[in-house]
C-alpha cells in the first residue's frame, strides 16, 4: 500500500485487505502468515474455504 499511496493510486481492495490484516494481527500477534489469517476469518464467519472432496 505504501507504493500505491506514494503514486496516488486508487486501491480500495488493497486498503481494506491491509486494514483487516492489521486488525487480526493486533489480536493474534504480528508473526502471522496467510494461512493463519484465513483460518481466523473462517472461524469468525463460520465458513470453510477448504474444498470438499
C-alpha positions as CSV (number, residue, x, y, z in Angstrom):
1,X,0.0,0.0,0.0
2,X,2.9,2.3,0.5
3,X,3.7,2.3,-3.2
4,X,0.1,2.9,-4.2
5,X,-0.2,5.8,-1.8
6,X,3.2,7.3,-2.9
7,X,2.0,7.5,-6.5
8,X,-1.6,8.5,-5.7
9,X,-3.1,5.2,-7.0
10,X,-6.7,4.3,-6.1
11,X,-6.5,0.9,-4.4
12,X,-9.6,0.3,-2.2
13,X,-9.3,-3.5,-2.2
14,X,-5.7,-3.3,-1.1
15,X,-6.5,-0.7,1.6
16,X,-9.3,-2.9,3.0
17,X,-7.2,-6.1,3.0
18,X,-4.5,-4.2,4.8
19,X,-7.0,-2.9,7.4
20,X,-8.3,-6.4,8.0
21,X,-4.9,-8.0,8.3
22,X,-3.8,-5.3,10.8
23,X,-6.9,-5.8,12.9
24,X,-6.3,-9.6,13.1
25,X,-2.6,-9.1,13.8
26,X,-3.4,-6.9,16.7
27,X,-5.5,-9.6,18.2
28,X,-3.3,-12.7,17.4
29,X,0.2,-11.3,17.1
30,X,2.2,-9.8,14.2
31,X,4.0,-13.0,13.2
32,X,1.1,-14.5,11.3
33,X,1.1,-15.9,7.8
34,X,-1.8,-16.0,5.2
35,X,-2.9,-19.4,6.4
36,X,-3.4,-18.2,10.0
37,X,-5.3,-15.2,8.8
38,X,-7.6,-17.3,6.6
39,X,-8.3,-19.7,9.4
40,X,-9.2,-16.8,11.7
41,X,-11.7,-15.4,9.1
42,X,-13.2,-18.8,8.6
43,X,-13.8,-19.2,12.3
44,X,-15.1,-15.7,12.7
45,X,-17.6,-16.2,9.9
46,X,-18.5,-19.9,10.4
47,X,-17.3,-20.8,6.9
48,X,-14.7,-23.1,5.4
49,X,-12.6,-22.2,2.4
50,X,-11.4,-25.8,2.1
51,X,-12.7,-27.7,-1.0
52,X,-14.7,-30.7,-0.2
53,X,-13.7,-33.9,-1.8
